[in-house]
Amino acid sequence: MKKTQAIIFLVAVAIILWAGISGAADTSDEVFSQASFKGRYAIEFIGIDAVSGQVAGTGIIRSNGDGTLTGIIAIKDGANACTDSLTGTYSVSADGMGTATFTVAGSDPSSPPCGNAIGSSLGFTFVLDGRGENRQIKFSATTPQFTLMGLGDAR
């Protein structure tokens, strides 16, 4: 359960970060880089956890355009509700596709299931979409324990 919560938190962070990416992955003449993903993004995600059932959350993620991420997410995993801080890294290919890894850096110490998630990591894949004020990130993560899908918008 602790590992699942950590994964969910990581997914939320990934969503937030990818939500603010500019450019469209389906635009063949546009070239993306680490710097294409920069700014603050609001994210939302839903999924299924093999242990606790339905998972959902929201959060804010920030990318400095240099391959690093930070964020905070609120997640509901079965009966557990947690707020976690996240750190991570990402890479973006020239076509706007990318990968990211998030680690739960902090959590609510008063809730043991949440606190046990600290140090857990989760990898995601994402695609950058949109231009200017309409930047979005779309992401997903699948492991033997869960499946998550989400999106985010630049703020």
N, C-alpha and C positions, 0 to 999 in steps of 0.2 A: 504494500500500500504506500509506503514511504517513497519507494522508487517511482511509483506511478504518479504521485503528486509532484515529484521533482520533474518528471518528464512533462507533465501538463504545464507546469510553470515555464519550463523552457520553451515549450511550444508557443505559449502566449507571448513570450518575449520575441521569439522569432517572427511572429505575426506582426507585432508592433513595428519592428525594425523594417520589415519588408514592405509594410504599407506605404512608407514614404518614398519609395524608389521612383525616380522619374524615368520617363521613356517607356516605350512599349516593346515587349519582347517579340511581338509579331511584326515589328517594323524592320524589314531586312536591311535598310541602309543606316540604321542607327547602331553605334558601337557603345557598349556599356563597359564600365570599370568599377573598381572599389568606390570611387568618388561619386558614381551614379546613385548610390544609396547613402543619402545624407539628410539628417533632420530628425524631427520628432514625429511619431506615428501613433495613431490610436488603432488598437487591434481588437478583434473578437474572434473566438474560436469555439468549436463544438467537437465532440468526439465520443468514442466508446472506449471504456477501460475494461479489460478482461476480468478484473477483480471486483470493482465497485459499480460498474455500469456506465451511465451517462456522465460526461465531463463537459463543462462549459466555463468560459471565462472571458475577461476583458483586461485591457492594460494599456500602458504607454511604453513605447520603446524609443530609444534615441541612438542614432548612428552618426558618427563623426566623419564618415566618408573615408576612413582609413582602415577598415576591416574590423573595427571593434564596436561592440554594442553594450548598452546598459538599459535597464528597464525595471518596471514593477508591474505585477499582474495580480488580479484577484481571480481565484479559481474555485470552482465547486466540483469536487470529485466524490460522487456518491454522497455520503453524509458529512463529508469534511469540506469546510470552507477555509481557504487560506489566502493570505496576501504575501507574496514573495518578491524579493528583489533579485534581479538577474544580471549576469555579465555574460559576454560571449564574443565570438568572432564569426566573420563571414567572408565569403569570396564570391565574386560575380564574374561570369564569363562574358565575352563580347556580345552574345545574343540575349543577355538579360536574365539568363537562368543562373541560380546560385545555390549555395549550401551554407548552412549556419549551424553552430553548436552553441547551446545556452547551458549555463550552470547556475543552479540556485545558490545565490550568495548569502541570502538571509531570509528568515521567515519568522512567523509569530511564535515566540518561544513558549507562550502559554498554551499552545495546542500541539501536543506531542506528534500527531501525524504530520503536521506541517513542519515543525522543527526538524524532524527526521529527514526531510527532503534536502536539507542543506548539503551542498557538495555534489548532488546528483546532476547529471548532464543528459542532454537529449539533442540529437541531430535532426535537421529539417532540410527540405528542399523548398525553393521558392522561385517565383518569377516576378520581374518588375513590369509594371503596366501603367500606362497613362503618361500625361505630359503636364508640365506647369502645375497649376493648382489642383489638378485632378489625379495626382500621383497615387498609385495603389500598390499593395503587395499582396500576393496570393501565395499561400503556403500549405504544406501538408507534412505529416510525419506518420510513419507506420512502423511499429515494432510488434513482437509477439504479445506484448501486454496491452497495446492500445492503437487506435487510429484517430488522428486529429486532422481537421481541415479548418482553414480560416482565411481571413483577409483583413487588411487595414488600409486606412487613408492617411495621407500626410496632413499634419495640423500646423 
